[in-house]
Amino acid sequence: MHITMIGSGYVGLVSGACFADFGHVVTCVDTDAGKIDRLNRGEIPIYEPGLDELVATNARQGRLSFTTELAPAVKGADAVFIGVGTPSRRGDGHADLSYVFAAAKTIGEALGEKFTVVVTKSTVPVGTGDEVERIIREIRPDADFAVVSNPEFLREGAAIEDFKRPDRVVIGTEDARAREVMEEIYRPLSLNAPPLFFVGRRTSELTKYAANAFLATKITFINEIADLCEKVGADVQDVARGIGLDKRIGPKFLHAGPGYGGSCFPKDTLALLKTGQDEGAPLRIVETVVAVNDARKRLMARKIMQALGGSVRGKRIALLGLAFKPNTDDMRDAPSISIVASLVGDGASVHAYDPESMEQARPLMPEVSFHDDAYGAIEGADALAIVTEWDAFRALDLDRVKTLMKSPIIVDMRNVYRPAEARKRGFTYVSVGRS
């Protein structure tokens, strides 16, 4: 199949590279000429384990190419995927669909004579597919096309594995020809029965938001349980394991920490609750999840302050980990942003290290001093805070850490270390949800 992917960001690039690795011929299109030039030179604009090798292999074998020229890429395609960003709209929290609608307009202007499936891969509110179809039909009343919803369910840091071995592939269409095309595109997932789940287009759009809101709710729930554990002397990790062993609940997304961030959960929960409000079906649980998670990040800064006796003024704080999760350089809505803002606002100097995200973090945190390794950030610190659980932080030389620090205080927001071991080494050790 010939596939065109509009948008070469996280979703578009990962999806396009994986489709090419299935054996399809994929053209990734982006309006950012600099990005396309870098991709054509083999430079990957995002950090995702294994993506650089996947892109290089398929580009070398002629199945994956990059261009700014949309019209020729659309004209010969069997399917055109829209994989552009849908950030929160300034002011009201709704999803900004301007990039999606702009893509729809250019697709309408470029469609050829053959039947083409237009697929929204971007996360979009209910009814977006209807508007995409209207825009294209208005431009090309005679065009032979169908609009399909096919949301992505990719975890940053494990996106290639998620794409190639998905729990399910949700496809929203009631068009028989479009269904055949989508079945052929995803056939390489399994020779016997690809995990395709066909539903209506609006159902597909809502399924993506509902899934992300539910996972965000699990994270927020265990974080509130962690607060209770600290008050009553329980261990949140044991509580999480105890409830996660119940197959009805499951163990994933029950790791207490500083709150969720990233490119999906913050904007998608906000967009979903706005849709509910607009439709007269308010989502009270989701509204609470958003509010509690926002407060959670500020609470983590206060945890550092309390460890230092209530004030960080004039103190040097070392932060290990800035990205919202390990194995990504994504700084979007990362808890570290709120934590740094609170610490700096209260008079602390912040020194930080992250294995991948420091270039993305610099413009967001101009007051922070960045270091080449963890020990450089730790040297002279009055307190060390572990914000992101990169593997590189799981086995620090604690004796060396203690020697480097001005005062041996660790605030472990990811529960990387055992409290007894840290205290045995002479640290004042504060974790999340453990007494």
GIBEL-V554097 format. One record per residue. N is the residue number from 1. RES is the residue in one letter. PHI is phi in whole degrees, -180 to 180 (NA if undefined). D_LAST is the distance of its C-alpha to the last C-alpha in Angstrom with 2 decimals. Layout:
# GIBEL-V554097
n=N res=RES phi=PHI d_last=D_LAST
n=N res=RES phi=PHI d_last=D_LAST
This chain:
# GIBEL-V554097
n=1 res=M phi=NA d_last=56.79
n=2 res=H phi=-101 d_last=56.98
n=3 res=I phi=-120 d_last=53.83
n=4 res=T phi=-113 d_last=53.31
n=5 res=M phi=-114 d_last=49.83
n=6 res=I phi=-90 d_last=49.83
n=7 res=G phi=107 d_last=46.91
n=8 res=S phi=-118 d_last=45.66
n=9 res=G phi=-86 d_last=42.09
n=10 res=Y phi=-61 d_last=39.06
n=11 res=V phi=-66 d_last=40.25
n=12 res=G phi=-65 d_last=43.92
n=13 res=L phi=-71 d_last=43.72
n=14 res=V phi=-64 d_last=41.41
n=15 res=S phi=-64 d_last=43.42
n=16 res=G phi=-62 d_last=46.73
n=17 res=A phi=-65 d_last=45.95
n=18 res=C phi=-70 d_last=44.81
n=19 res=F phi=-60 d_last=47.90
n=20 res=A phi=-63 d_last=50.05
n=21 res=D phi=-69 d_last=48.43
n=22 res=F phi=-73 d_last=49.48
n=23 res=G phi=114 d_last=53.05
n=24 res=H phi=-76 d_last=53.67
n=25 res=V phi=-97 d_last=55.29
n=26 res=V phi=-121 d_last=52.92
n=27 res=T phi=-116 d_last=53.66
n=28 res=C phi=-95 d_last=50.80
n=29 res=V phi=-115 d_last=52.02
n=30 res=D phi=-150 d_last=50.48
n=31 res=T phi=-78 d_last=51.99
n=32 res=D phi=-82 d_last=50.20
n=33 res=A phi=-63 d_last=52.92
n=34 res=G phi=-63 d_last=50.77
n=35 res=K phi=-64 d_last=48.17
n=36 res=I phi=-63 d_last=50.98
n=37 res=D phi=-60 d_last=52.56
n=38 res=R phi=-65 d_last=49.34
n=39 res=L phi=-64 d_last=48.90
n=40 res=N phi=-68 d_last=52.52
n=41 res=R phi=-91 d_last=51.84
n=42 res=G phi=88 d_last=48.94
n=43 res=E phi=-94 d_last=46.22
n=44 res=I phi=-94 d_last=43.24
n=45 res=P phi=-78 d_last=41.86
n=46 res=I phi=-129 d_last=38.35
n=47 res=Y phi=-99 d_last=35.94
n=48 res=E phi=-147 d_last=35.52
n=49 res=P phi=-52 d_last=35.41
n=50 res=G phi=87 d_last=38.87
n=51 res=L phi=-70 d_last=40.55
n=52 res=D phi=-60 d_last=42.73
n=53 res=E phi=-68 d_last=44.25
n=54 res=L phi=-64 d_last=44.79
n=55 res=V phi=-64 d_last=46.57
n=56 res=A phi=-61 d_last=48.66
n=57 res=T phi=-63 d_last=49.80
n=58 res=N phi=-76 d_last=50.91
n=59 res=A phi=-67 d_last=52.51
n=60 res=R phi=-63 d_last=54.43
n=61 res=Q phi=-89 d_last=55.64
n=62 res=G phi=82 d_last=56.84
n=63 res=R phi=-96 d_last=54.64
n=64 res=L phi=-132 d_last=52.46
n=65 res=S phi=-138 d_last=53.89
n=66 res=F phi=-132 d_last=52.94
n=67 res=T phi=-156 d_last=55.15
n=68 res=T phi=-99 d_last=55.44
n=69 res=E phi=-89 d_last=58.49
n=70 res=L phi=-78 d_last=57.46
n=71 res=A phi=-55 d_last=60.88
n=72 res=P phi=-66 d_last=61.96
n=73 res=A phi=-70 d_last=58.54
n=74 res=V phi=-77 d_last=58.60
n=75 res=K phi=-58 d_last=62.27
n=76 res=G phi=-101 d_last=62.03
n=77 res=A phi=-86 d_last=58.61
n=78 res=D phi=-79 d_last=58.04
n=79 res=A phi=-143 d_last=54.67
n=80 res=V phi=-118 d_last=53.28
n=81 res=F phi=-95 d_last=49.51
n=82 res=I phi=-99 d_last=48.05
n=83 res=G phi=-126 d_last=44.80
n=84 res=V phi=-91 d_last=44.52
n=85 res=G phi=-74 d_last=41.59
n=86 res=T phi=-131 d_last=40.75
n=87 res=P phi=-69 d_last=38.48
n=88 res=S phi=-66 d_last=37.51
n=89 res=R phi=-75 d_last=40.54
n=90 res=R phi=-61 d_last=40.32
n=91 res=G phi=102 d_last=40.24
n=92 res=D phi=-127 d_last=39.65
n=93 res=G phi=85 d_last=37.17
n=94 res=H phi=-66 d_last=39.74
n=95 res=A phi=-68 d_last=40.22
n=96 res=D phi=-83 d_last=42.85
n=97 res=L phi=-100 d_last=45.47
n=98 res=S phi=-62 d_last=48.06
n=99 res=Y phi=-70 d_last=47.67
n=100 res=V phi=-64 d_last=48.02
n=101 res=F phi=-70 d_last=51.11
n=102 res=A phi=-65 d_last=52.61
n=103 res=A phi=-64 d_last=52.23
n=104 res=A phi=-60 d_last=53.90
n=105 res=K phi=-64 d_last=56.78
n=106 res=T phi=-69 d_last=57.38
n=107 res=I phi=-64 d_last=57.24
n=108 res=G phi=-59 d_last=59.85
n=109 res=E phi=-74 d_last=62.07
n=110 res=A phi=-107 d_last=61.79
n=111 res=L phi=-57 d_last=62.03
n=112 res=G phi=-90 d_last=64.93
n=113 res=E phi=-88 d_last=67.11
n=114 res=K phi=-77 d_last=65.05
n=115 res=F phi=-66 d_last=62.43
n=116 res=T phi=-131 d_last=59.04
n=117 res=V phi=-96 d_last=55.57
n=118 res=V phi=-101 d_last=53.42
n=119 res=V phi=-116 d_last=49.74
n=120 res=T phi=-87 d_last=46.88
n=121 res=K phi=-92 d_last=44.00
n=122 res=S phi=-63 d_last=42.22
n=123 res=T phi=-79 d_last=39.70
n=124 res=V phi=-135 d_last=41.88
n=125 res=P phi=-67 d_last=41.90
n=126 res=V phi=-57 d_last=43.98
n=127 res=G phi=98 d_last=47.66
n=128 res=T phi=-64 d_last=47.58
n=129 res=G phi=-60 d_last=49.64
n=130 res=D phi=-62 d_last=52.27
n=131 res=E phi=-71 d_last=52.56
n=132 res=V phi=-60 d_last=52.74
n=133 res=E phi=-63 d_last=55.55
n=134 res=R phi=-63 d_last=57.34
n=135 res=I phi=-62 d_last=57.24
n=136 res=I phi=-66 d_last=58.66
n=137 res=R phi=-65 d_last=61.23
n=138 res=E phi=-66 d_last=62.40
n=139 res=I phi=-78 d_last=63.08
n=140 res=R phi=-129 d_last=64.53
n=141 res=P phi=-59 d_last=65.87
n=142 res=D phi=-93 d_last=67.57
n=143 res=A phi=-68 d_last=64.62
n=144 res=D phi=-103 d_last=63.63
n=145 res=F phi=-152 d_last=59.81
n=146 res=A phi=-139 d_last=56.83
n=147 res=V phi=-101 d_last=53.41
n=148 res=V phi=-125 d_last=50.43
n=149 res=S phi=-100 d_last=46.68
n=150 res=N phi=-145 d_last=44.59
n=151 res=P phi=-64 d_last=41.03
n=152 res=E phi=-92 d_last=38.90
n=153 res=F phi=-131 d_last=35.53
n=154 res=L phi=-106 d_last=34.54
n=155 res=R phi=-90 d_last=31.11
n=156 res=E phi=-62 d_last=31.32
n=157 res=G phi=95 d_last=30.87
n=158 res=A phi=-141 d_last=32.23
n=159 res=A phi=-68 d_last=35.17
n=160 res=I phi=-67 d_last=37.99
n=161 res=E phi=-61 d_last=36.45
n=162 res=D phi=-64 d_last=35.74
n=163 res=F phi=-70 d_last=39.33
n=164 res=K phi=-86 d_last=40.99
n=165 res=R phi=-133 d_last=38.97
n=166 res=P phi=-78 d_last=38.00
n=167 res=D phi=-66 d_last=36.79
n=168 res=R phi=-162 d_last=39.57
n=169 res=V phi=-120 d_last=41.97
n=170 res=V phi=-86 d_last=42.53
n=171 res=I phi=-131 d_last=46.09
n=172 res=G phi=-103 d_last=47.50
n=173 res=T phi=-164 d_last=51.29
n=174 res=E phi=-121 d_last=54.13
n=175 res=D phi=-94 d_last=56.73
n=176 res=A phi=-64 d_last=58.11
n=177 res=R phi=-68 d_last=59.15
n=178 res=A phi=-65 d_last=55.79
n=179 res=R phi=-62 d_last=54.10
n=180 res=E phi=-62 d_last=56.34
n=181 res=V phi=-64 d_last=55.49
n=182 res=M phi=-66 d_last=51.73
n=183 res=E phi=-63 d_last=52.09
n=184 res=E phi=-71 d_last=54.01
n=185 res=I phi=-62 d_last=51.54
n=186 res=Y phi=-96 d_last=48.62
n=187 res=R phi=-54 d_last=50.74
n=188 res=P phi=-63 d_last=49.59
n=189 res=L phi=-61 d_last=46.07
n=190 res=S phi=-160 d_last=47.53
n=191 res=L phi=-70 d_last=51.09
n=192 res=N phi=-97 d_last=50.79
n=193 res=A phi=-150 d_last=48.59
n=194 res=P phi=-58 d_last=46.65
n=195 res=P phi=-78 d_last=43.66
n=196 res=L phi=-90 d_last=45.44
n=197 res=F phi=-123 d_last=44.62
n=198 res=F phi=-90 d_last=47.47
n=199 res=V phi=-142 d_last=47.02
n=200 res=G phi=-69 d_last=48.59
n=201 res=R phi=-63 d_last=48.06
n=202 res=R phi=-67 d_last=46.19
n=203 res=T phi=-62 d_last=43.96
n=204 res=S phi=-62 d_last=43.12
n=205 res=E phi=-61 d_last=42.24
n=206 res=L phi=-73 d_last=39.93
n=207 res=T phi=-59 d_last=38.29
n=208 res=K phi=-61 d_last=36.88
n=209 res=Y phi=-65 d_last=35.31
n=210 res=A phi=-63 d_last=34.02
n=211 res=A phi=-64 d_last=32.35
n=212 res=N phi=-67 d_last=30.56
n=213 res=A phi=-66 d_last=29.52
n=214 res=F phi=-67 d_last=28.09
n=215 res=L phi=-67 d_last=26.03
n=216 res=A phi=-63 d_last=24.81
n=217 res=T phi=-66 d_last=23.86
n=218 res=K phi=-61 d_last=21.77
n=219 res=I phi=-62 d_last=19.83
n=220 res=T phi=-66 d_last=19.43
n=221 res=F phi=-62 d_last=18.49
n=222 res=I phi=-69 d_last=15.55
n=223 res=N phi=-67 d_last=14.40
n=224 res=E phi=-71 d_last=14.60
n=225 res=I phi=-63 d_last=12.81
n=226 res=A phi=-61 d_last=9.88
n=227 res=D phi=-61 d_last=10.07
n=228 res=L phi=-67 d_last=10.27
n=229 res=C phi=-58 d_last=7.32
n=230 res=E phi=-64 d_last=5.18
n=231 res=K phi=-76 d_last=7.81
n=232 res=V phi=-105 d_last=8.20
n=233 res=G phi=82 d_last=5.27
n=234 res=A phi=-99 d_last=6.74
n=235 res=D phi=-115 d_last=6.98
n=236 res=V phi=-65 d_last=9.36
n=237 res=Q phi=-66 d_last=11.37
n=238 res=D phi=-71 d_last=12.34
n=239 res=V phi=-62 d_last=13.13
n=240 res=A phi=-62 d_last=15.19
n=241 res=R phi=-67 d_last=16.95
n=242 res=G phi=-63 d_last=17.62
n=243 res=I phi=-86 d_last=19.35
n=244 res=G phi=-70 d_last=20.81
n=245 res=L phi=-70 d_last=22.74
n=246 res=D phi=-73 d_last=24.67
n=247 res=K phi=-60 d_last=27.71
n=248 res=R phi=-72 d_last=28.13
n=249 res=I phi=-106 d_last=24.91
n=250 res=G phi=83 d_last=24.64
n=251 res=P phi=-86 d_last=21.89
n=252 res=K phi=-78 d_last=22.91
n=253 res=F phi=64 d_last=21.45
n=254 res=L phi=-122 d_last=18.10
n=255 res=H phi=-105 d_last=16.16
n=256 res=A phi=-65 d_last=13.70
n=257 res=G phi=-174 d_last=14.62
n=258 res=P phi=-87 d_last=16.62
n=259 res=G phi=107 d_last=19.20
n=260 res=Y phi=-86 d_last=22.46
n=261 res=G phi=-148 d_last=25.52
n=262 res=G phi=97 d_last=28.68
n=263 res=S phi=-84 d_last=32.24
n=264 res=C phi=-113 d_last=31.84
n=265 res=F phi=-57 d_last=28.99
n=266 res=P phi=-61 d_last=29.23
n=267 res=K phi=-75 d_last=33.02
n=268 res=D phi=-74 d_last=33.46
n=269 res=T phi=-65 d_last=31.20
n=270 res=L phi=-66 d_last=32.97
n=271 res=A phi=-65 d_last=36.37
n=272 res=L phi=-65 d_last=35.75
n=273 res=L phi=-67 d_last=34.77
n=274 res=K phi=-67 d_last=37.84
n=275 res=T phi=-62 d_last=40.03
n=276 res=G phi=-60 d_last=38.80
n=277 res=Q phi=-64 d_last=39.60
n=278 res=D phi=-64 d_last=43.01
n=279 res=E phi=-91 d_last=43.88
n=280 res=G phi=73 d_last=42.91
n=281 res=A phi=-130 d_last=40.11
n=282 res=P phi=-60 d_last=36.94
n=283 res=L phi=-103 d_last=33.75
n=284 res=R phi=-64 d_last=31.27
n=285 res=I phi=-64 d_last=28.32
n=286 res=V phi=-66 d_last=29.07
n=287 res=E phi=-58 d_last=29.55
n=288 res=T phi=-68 d_last=26.08
n=289 res=V phi=-58 d_last=24.58
n=290 res=V phi=-61 d_last=26.43
n=291 res=A phi=-66 d_last=25.35
n=292 res=V phi=-66 d_last=21.62
n=293 res=N phi=-67 d_last=21.70
n=294 res=D phi=-61 d_last=23.64
n=295 res=A phi=-68 d_last=21.21
n=296 res=R phi=-59 d_last=18.26
n=297 res=K phi=-65 d_last=19.80
n=298 res=R phi=-68 d_last=20.22
n=299 res=L phi=-62 d_last=16.65
n=300 res=M phi=-66 d_last=15.69
n=301 res=A phi=-65 d_last=18.18
n=302 res=R phi=-66 d_last=16.70
n=303 res=K phi=-63 d_last=13.29
n=304 res=I phi=-66 d_last=15.49
n=305 res=M phi=-60 d_last=17.35
n=306 res=Q phi=-64 d_last=14.51
n=307 res=A phi=-65 d_last=13.48
n=308 res=L phi=-101 d_last=17.18
n=309 res=G phi=87 d_last=17.44
n=310 res=G phi=108 d_last=18.56
n=311 res=S phi=-146 d_last=21.47
n=312 res=V phi=-114 d_last=22.48
n=313 res=R phi=-59 d_last=26.17
n=314 res=G phi=78 d_last=27.97
n=315 res=K phi=-93 d_last=24.98
n=316 res=R phi=-103 d_last=25.26
n=317 res=I phi=-113 d_last=22.58
n=318 res=A phi=-97 d_last=22.74
n=319 res=L phi=-112 d_last=22.06
n=320 res=L phi=-107 d_last=22.25
n=321 res=G phi=98 d_last=23.40
n=322 res=L phi=-124 d_last=25.36
n=323 res=A phi=-60 d_last=26.70
n=324 res=F phi=-68 d_last=24.98
n=325 res=K phi=-157 d_last=24.36
n=326 res=P phi=-72 d_last=25.45
n=327 res=N phi=66 d_last=29.07
n=328 res=T phi=-152 d_last=30.56
n=329 res=D phi=-106 d_last=31.78
n=330 res=D phi=-75 d_last=31.38
n=331 res=M phi=-105 d_last=30.13
n=332 res=R phi=-64 d_last=31.01
n=333 res=D phi=55 d_last=28.37
n=334 res=A phi=-65 d_last=25.80
n=335 res=P phi=-54 d_last=22.51
n=336 res=S phi=-59 d_last=23.35
n=337 res=I phi=-64 d_last=26.37
n=338 res=S phi=-67 d_last=24.60
n=339 res=I phi=-63 d_last=21.99
n=340 res=V phi=-62 d_last=24.91
n=341 res=A phi=-59 d_last=26.95
n=342 res=S phi=-67 d_last=24.37
n=343 res=L phi=-65 d_last=23.77
n=344 res=V phi=-65 d_last=27.53
n=345 res=G phi=-62 d_last=28.35
n=346 res=D phi=-96 d_last=26.29
n=347 res=G phi=97 d_last=28.12
n=348 res=A phi=-88 d_last=26.17
n=349 res=S phi=-102 d_last=27.98
n=350 res=V phi=-114 d_last=26.46
n=351 res=H phi=-120 d_last=27.29
n=352 res=A phi=-136 d_last=26.67
n=353 res=Y phi=-146 d_last=27.47
n=354 res=D phi=-142 d_last=27.73
n=355 res=P phi=-63 d_last=29.90
n=356 res=E phi=-133 d_last=31.95
n=357 res=S phi=-103 d_last=31.43
n=358 res=M phi=-66 d_last=32.29
n=359 res=E phi=-64 d_last=35.86
n=360 res=Q phi=-71 d_last=34.76
n=361 res=A phi=-79 d_last=32.14
n=362 res=R phi=-52 d_last=34.60
n=363 res=P phi=-69 d_last=36.51
n=364 res=L phi=-85 d_last=33.39
n=365 res=M phi=-135 d_last=31.81
n=366 res=P phi=-64 d_last=34.80
n=367 res=E phi=-84 d_last=32.86
n=368 res=V phi=-84 d_last=30.65
n=369 res=S phi=-95 d_last=31.75
n=370 res=F phi=-101 d_last=31.64
n=371 res=H phi=-126 d_last=31.67
n=372 res=D phi=-81 d_last=33.14
n=373 res=D phi=-155 d_last=30.11
n=374 res=A phi=-63 d_last=26.41
n=375 res=Y phi=-70 d_last=27.18
n=376 res=G phi=-64 d_last=29.65
n=377 res=A phi=-70 d_last=27.11
n=378 res=I phi=-75 d_last=24.62
n=379 res=E phi=-56 d_last=27.33
n=380 res=G phi=80 d_last=27.10
n=381 res=A phi=-77 d_last=23.89
n=382 res=D phi=-82 d_last=21.77
n=383 res=A phi=-157 d_last=18.79
n=384 res=L phi=-114 d_last=18.49
n=385 res=A phi=-118 d_last=17.20
n=386 res=I phi=-95 d_last=17.43
n=387 res=V phi=-102 d_last=18.73
n=388 res=T phi=-128 d_last=20.70
n=389 res=E phi=-89 d_last=20.03
n=390 res=W phi=-60 d_last=23.51
n=391 res=D phi=-57 d_last=24.17
n=392 res=A phi=-64 d_last=25.32
n=393 res=F phi=-98 d_last=21.84
n=394 res=R phi=-82 d_last=20.31
n=395 res=A phi=-137 d_last=21.92
n=396 res=L phi=-64 d_last=22.33
n=397 res=D phi=-76 d_last=23.66
n=398 res=L phi=-65 d_last=20.69
n=399 res=D phi=-65 d_last=23.11
n=400 res=R phi=-67 d_last=25.39
n=401 res=V phi=-58 d_last=22.71
n=402 res=K phi=-64 d_last=21.81
n=403 res=T phi=-65 d_last=25.53
n=404 res=L phi=-75 d_last=26.20
n=405 res=M phi=-79 d_last=23.59
n=406 res=K phi=-72 d_last=24.46
n=407 res=S phi=-140 d_last=20.96
n=408 res=P phi=-83 d_last=18.29
n=409 res=I phi=-122 d_last=15.56
n=410 res=I phi=-119 d_last=14.20
n=411 res=V phi=-111 d_last=12.75
n=412 res=D phi=-99 d_last=12.51
n=413 res=M phi=-79 d_last=13.26
n=414 res=R phi=-119 d_last=14.29
n=415 res=N phi=54 d_last=11.69
n=416 res=V phi=-72 d_last=14.73
n=417 res=Y phi=-109 d_last=13.42
n=418 res=R phi=-83 d_last=11.50
n=419 res=P phi=-56 d_last=8.79
n=420 res=A phi=-63 d_last=10.85
n=421 res=E phi=-67 d_last=14.02
n=422 res=A phi=-63 d_last=13.35
n=423 res=R phi=-72 d_last=12.51
n=424 res=K phi=-61 d_last=15.50
n=425 res=R phi=-81 d_last=17.59
n=426 res=G phi=96 d_last=16.94
n=427 res=F phi=-94 d_last=14.79
n=428 res=T phi=-80 d_last=12.41
n=429 res=Y phi=-119 d_last=10.09
n=430 res=V phi=-121 d_last=8.30
n=431 res=S phi=-124 d_last=7.91
n=432 res=V phi=-113 d_last=8.30
n=433 res=G phi=78 d_last=6.70
n=434 res=R phi=-132 d_last=3.77
n=435 res=S phi=-69 d_last=0.00
